[in-house]
Amino acid sequence: MYTGLHQTPEQIVQAVIQEDADALGLSLLSGAHLVLVPRVIDLLKSEGREDVLLLVGGIIPDDDIAGLEALGVARVFTPGASLAEIGTWLESTLDAREHLH
């Protein structure tokens, strides 16, 4: 599901809840990842959906990747990552999670 451009964290999390999504991918080009990602994580937790696999892509400085992962982002994809790479990672990660439950 694609929610479109310029969605608020609240709109994104509501879409995750409505669709009962297993994963959420955020594409951030604005430089606001250190504000928006923590807000999305907090909203997911408040909805009891901290189980959602969160991946982030876009223009993310290398210095910010470890901080995002420490907050709970499963993987950060930077420019140059192919859709095939992202898709393969997502499929294998979701499969591995399913086998744990």
C-alpha positions in Angstrom: 0.0 0.0 0.0 1.3 3.5 -0.9 -0.1 6.4 1.1 1.3 9.2 -1.0 3.5 12.1 -0.4 3.5 14.4 2.6 1.7 12.2 5.0 1.8 13.1 8.7 3.1 10.5 11.2 -0.5 10.2 12.5 -1.8 9.4 9.0 0.9 6.9 8.4 0.3 5.0 11.6 -3.5 5.0 11.0 -2.9 3.4 7.6 -0.7 0.8 9.3 -3.5 0.1 11.8 -6.3 0.0 9.2 -4.3 -2.4 6.9 -2.9 -4.5 9.8 0.5 -4.1 8.1 3.5 -6.2 9.1 6.0 -3.7 7.8 6.3 0.0 7.2 8.7 1.7 4.8 9.3 5.4 5.1 11.0 7.3 2.4 12.5 10.5 3.7 14.1 13.2 1.6 13.4 16.2 3.7 16.1 15.9 6.3 13.5 15.5 9.0 14.1 11.8 9.7 15.3 12.5 13.3 12.0 14.1 14.1 9.6 12.1 12.0 10.9 8.6 12.6 10.8 8.8 16.5 7.2 10.2 16.2 6.1 7.3 14.0 7.8 4.8 16.5 6.1 6.5 19.5 2.7 6.4 17.7 3.1 2.7 16.8 4.0 1.9 20.4 0.9 3.9 21.7 -1.2 1.8 19.3 0.3 -1.5 20.5 2.0 -2.1 17.2 5.7 -2.0 18.1 5.8 -5.3 16.2 5.7 -3.5 12.9 9.0 -3.9 11.0 10.2 -0.4 10.2 12.5 0.4 7.4 13.7 3.8 6.3 15.1 5.0 3.0 16.2 8.2 1.5 18.8 10.8 2.1 20.0 9.7 5.5 23.5 10.8 6.6 25.7 7.9 7.6 26.1 9.5 11.1 22.3 9.2 11.7 21.9 5.5 10.8 23.0 4.0 14.1 20.8 6.4 16.0 17.8 5.4 13.9 18.5 1.7 14.4 18.9 2.3 18.1 15.3 3.7 18.1 14.0 0.6 16.5 14.4 1.0 12.8 15.2 -2.5 11.4 17.2 -1.2 8.4 18.1 2.0 6.7 18.5 2.0 2.9 20.5 4.9 1.4 20.4 6.2 -2.2 21.5 3.6 -4.6 19.7 0.7 -2.9 17.7 -1.1 -5.5 14.1 -2.1 -5.2 15.3 -5.7 -5.7 17.7 -5.4 -2.7 15.0 -3.9 -0.5 12.4 -6.4 -1.6 14.8 -9.4 -0.9 15.7 -8.0 2.5 12.1 -7.4 3.4 10.9 -10.8 2.3 13.7 -12.7 4.1 13.3 -10.6 7.3 9.5 -11.1 7.4 10.0 -14.8 6.7 12.5 -15.1 9.6 10.1 -13.3 12.0 7.3 -15.6 11.0 9.4 -18.7 11.8 10.1 -17.3 15.3 6.4 -17.0 16.2 
